[in-house]
Amino acid sequence: MIYIGLTGWGDHDTLYDHDAARKNKLMTYAAHFPIVEVDAYFYAVQPARNIEKWLSETPDSFRFIVKAYQGMTGHLRGEIPYASKEEMFSAFIDSIKLFKDSGKLAMVLFQFPPWFDCQKSHVQYLRYCREKMKDFPTALEFRHQSWFYPQYREKTLAFMKAENWIHSICDEPQAGLGSIPTVLETTNEAATLVRFHGRNIHGWQNTNDGKWREVRYFYRYNEQELVAWAKNLHKLKNHTKSLYVIFNNNSGGDAADNAKQMIDLLGITYKGLAPRQLGLF
């Protein structure tokens, strides 16, 4: 099965066209898509009250992809707000158990930064992360091109298979060392993740003016690009039980529209979505 959704549920204005929808964004979102990526975890491990609320606002069939906390993936500059690395992982794991116990956890996503290159110490850290996350389905996404250099590509994929990582396949600008090619290979029979980051090369490289989040994912996929990717998704689906697809091109509000286009292209009709909320008029 192919499951299509978006990164977060707060920034997709085209979904929330009346007051009731805007007041109940997650419930409205769950009427359109069966999955969502919870990027709030990247900034802070979430308290139980938030998770309980999210679980109560989504139907039984809904699934969450939880993005790993930034301190766990090396994005956080300076000291982590925990006494130790072990305490940080423990806090994260204790929090996401609520998703797992509810049956609504699709996977945890470990997205590593552009400076996390292919070297022995980083491979060892990946093994540490996988051991810590052994009780959870966990996806791995690189941002440094070296992991897929010709001399390392097959070794990287073999490592991911051996360690039971879910491959997070990316569509993103080809902008040098800080971006990776699209590698259409599955590493886990149970699940594969595809994330659409857009193809805005200028925005991808422009990280120095403090507004990079506003421009990096500013991109709208055209029909030709989506049609080509629909073929790729069909091929990937033949090698994995569940294919999760996330549109992350949110900067210009294009993700929701592109995701719906892809659902139409693939001819998918999801059952078990939340009921649509109707406006007063």
C-alpha positions in Angstrom: 0.0 0.0 0.0 1.2 3.5 -0.7 0.4 6.1 2.0 0.8 9.8 1.1 0.9 12.7 3.5 2.7 15.9 4.5 5.3 17.3 7.0 3.3 18.6 9.9 -0.3 19.7 9.8 -0.2 23.4 10.7 1.1 25.1 7.6 -1.2 23.9 4.8 -3.7 26.7 4.3 -5.5 25.2 1.4 -6.8 22.5 3.7 -8.3 24.9 6.2 -10.8 27.0 4.3 -13.2 27.8 7.2 -13.1 28.5 10.9 -14.0 25.0 12.1 -11.1 23.6 10.0 -8.7 26.1 11.3 -9.6 25.4 14.9 -9.2 21.7 14.5 -6.3 21.4 12.1 -5.2 17.8 12.8 -8.7 16.5 12.6 -9.2 18.3 9.3 -5.8 17.1 8.0 -6.7 13.5 8.9 -9.8 13.8 6.6 -7.4 14.3 3.6 -4.4 12.2 4.4 -3.7 8.9 6.2 -0.2 9.8 7.5 1.8 12.8 8.8 5.4 13.5 9.7 5.6 15.0 13.2 8.4 17.5 12.8 7.7 19.1 16.3 9.9 16.3 17.8 12.9 17.6 15.9 12.8 20.8 18.1 11.8 19.2 21.4 10.7 15.9 22.8 7.0 16.2 23.2 5.1 15.9 26.4 2.5 13.1 26.9 -0.4 15.5 26.8 0.4 16.6 23.2 0.6 13.0 22.0 -2.6 11.9 23.8 -4.4 14.8 22.1 -3.0 13.9 18.7 -4.0 10.3 19.1 -7.5 11.2 20.1 -7.9 13.5 17.1 -7.1 10.9 14.5 -8.9 7.8 13.3 -7.6 4.3 14.1 -6.0 3.8 10.7 -4.0 7.0 10.9 -0.2 6.7 11.2 2.5 9.1 12.5 6.1 9.4 11.3 8.1 10.9 14.2 11.2 12.9 13.3 14.1 12.2 15.7 15.1 15.0 18.1 17.9 17.2 16.8 20.2 16.4 19.6 20.1 12.8 18.5 21.1 13.5 14.9 23.8 16.2 15.5 21.8 19.2 14.3 21.8 20.8 17.7 24.7 23.3 18.2 26.1 23.6 21.7 25.1 21.5 24.7 22.2 19.2 24.7 19.6 19.9 27.4 20.1 16.5 29.0 22.6 15.2 31.5 23.9 12.6 29.0 23.3 11.1 25.5 21.7 8.1 27.2 19.2 10.3 29.1 18.3 12.1 25.9 17.6 8.9 24.0 15.6 7.5 27.0 13.4 10.7 27.2 12.7 10.4 23.5 11.9 6.7 23.6 9.7 7.1 26.6 7.7 9.8 24.8 7.2 7.9 21.5 6.1 4.7 23.3 2.6 6.3 23.4 2.5 6.2 19.6 3.7 2.6 19.5 1.3 1.4 22.2 -1.6 3.1 20.2 -0.7 1.2 17.1 -0.3 4.5 15.2 3.5 4.7 14.8 4.6 4.2 11.3 8.3 4.8 12.0 10.9 7.1 13.5 12.9 9.2 11.0 16.6 9.9 11.7 17.6 12.6 9.3 21.3 13.5 9.6 22.8 16.9 8.7 25.0 17.8 5.7 28.1 17.6 7.8 27.5 14.0 8.8 29.7 12.4 6.2 30.7 8.8 5.4 33.4 7.9 7.9 34.0 5.2 10.5 33.0 7.2 13.6 29.7 8.1 12.0 29.0 4.5 11.0 29.6 3.5 14.6 27.2 6.2 15.8 24.6 4.9 13.4 25.0 1.5 15.0 24.6 3.1 18.4 21.3 4.8 17.3 19.9 1.6 15.8 20.7 -0.3 19.0 18.9 2.3 21.0 15.9 2.2 18.6 15.8 -1.6 18.2 12.2 -1.8 19.4 11.0 0.7 16.8 10.9 0.8 13.0 13.5 3.5 12.1 14.2 5.3 8.9 17.6 6.7 7.9 18.1 9.8 5.7 21.4 11.3 4.7 22.2 14.8 3.6 25.9 14.3 2.8 26.6 13.1 -0.7 29.6 10.9 0.3 27.3 8.1 1.5 26.3 7.5 -2.1 29.7 8.0 -3.8 30.2 5.2 -6.3 32.8 3.5 -4.0 30.4 3.6 -1.0 26.9 3.3 -2.5 26.5 -0.5 -2.3 28.2 -0.6 1.1 25.9 2.0 2.4 22.8 0.1 1.2 24.2 -3.2 2.5 24.8 -1.7 5.9 21.3 -0.3 6.0 19.9 -3.7 5.2 22.0 -5.5 7.7 21.1 -3.0 10.5 17.4 -3.1 9.5 17.2 0.6 8.7 14.3 1.8 6.5 15.6 3.8 3.6 14.4 7.4 3.4 14.7 8.1 -0.4 14.8 11.8 -1.2 13.9 14.0 -4.1 15.9 17.2 -3.5 18.0 19.7 -5.4 21.4 18.4 -6.5 23.4 21.1 -4.9 26.8 19.6 -4.1 28.0 17.8 -1.0 25.0 18.9 1.1 22.5 17.0 -1.0 22.1 13.3 -2.0 21.0 11.7 -5.2 17.7 9.9 -5.5 18.6 6.3 -4.8 15.6 4.1 -5.8 16.6 1.1 -3.5 14.6 -0.4 -0.7 16.5 -1.7 2.4 13.6 -3.0 4.5 10.9 -5.4 3.3 8.3 -4.0 5.7 8.5 -0.3 4.8 10.2 2.4 2.7 10.0 6.2 3.0 10.1 8.7 0.2 10.4 12.4 1.0 9.9 15.2 -1.5 11.9 18.3 -0.6 11.5 20.2 -3.8 14.1 21.2 -6.3 14.9 24.8 -5.3 18.7 24.8 -5.7 19.1 28.5 -4.7 16.9 28.0 -1.6 18.8 24.9 -0.7 22.2 26.6 -0.8 21.0 29.9 0.8 21.5 29.2 4.5 23.1 32.4 5.7 20.4 35.1 5.8 18.3 33.7 8.6 15.4 33.0 6.3 16.4 29.7 4.9 13.4 27.8 6.2 11.2 30.2 4.2 13.0 29.5 0.9 14.6 26.0 1.0 11.4 24.1 0.4 9.8 26.7 -1.9 8.9 24.6 -4.9 5.9 23.3 -6.7 6.3 20.0 -8.6 4.8 20.1 -12.1 2.7 17.4 -13.6 5.5 15.9 -15.7 7.7 15.6 -12.5 4.9 13.9 -10.6 4.1 11.5 -13.4 7.7 10.4 -13.5 7.7 9.9 -9.8 4.4 8.0 -9.9 6.2 5.4 -12.0 9.1 5.3 -9.5 6.6 4.7 -6.6 5.0 1.8 -8.4 8.4 0.2 -8.9 9.4 0.7 -5.2 6.0 -0.7 -4.1 7.0 -4.1 -5.6 9.9 -4.4 -3.1 8.3 -3.2 0.2 5.1 -3.9 2.0 4.3 -0.3 2.9 5.5 2.7 1.0 5.2 6.0 2.9 5.4 9.2 0.9 5.9 12.7 2.5 5.7 16.0 0.7 8.0 18.5 2.4 7.8 21.3 -0.1 6.0 23.5 2.4 7.6 26.9 2.0 5.2 28.2 -0.6 2.2 26.1 0.5 2.5 23.7 -2.4 2.9 20.4 -0.5 -0.8 19.7 0.1 -1.7 20.3 -3.6 1.2 18.2 -4.9 0.3 15.3 -2.5 -3.3 15.3 -3.7 -2.1 15.4 -7.3 0.0 12.3 -6.6 -2.9 10.5 -4.9 -5.0 11.2 -8.1 -2.2 10.1 -10.4 -1.9 6.8 -8.5 -5.7 6.3 -8.4 -5.7 5.8 -4.6 -8.8 6.0 -2.5 -8.1 5.9 1.2 -10.6 4.2 3.6 -10.9 5.1 7.2 -10.0 8.8 7.0 -11.6 11.2 9.4 -14.9 12.7 8.5 -14.8 16.0 6.6 -15.8 19.0 8.7 -18.3 21.2 7.0 -18.4 25.0 7.4 -21.5 26.9 8.4 -22.1 28.0 4.8 
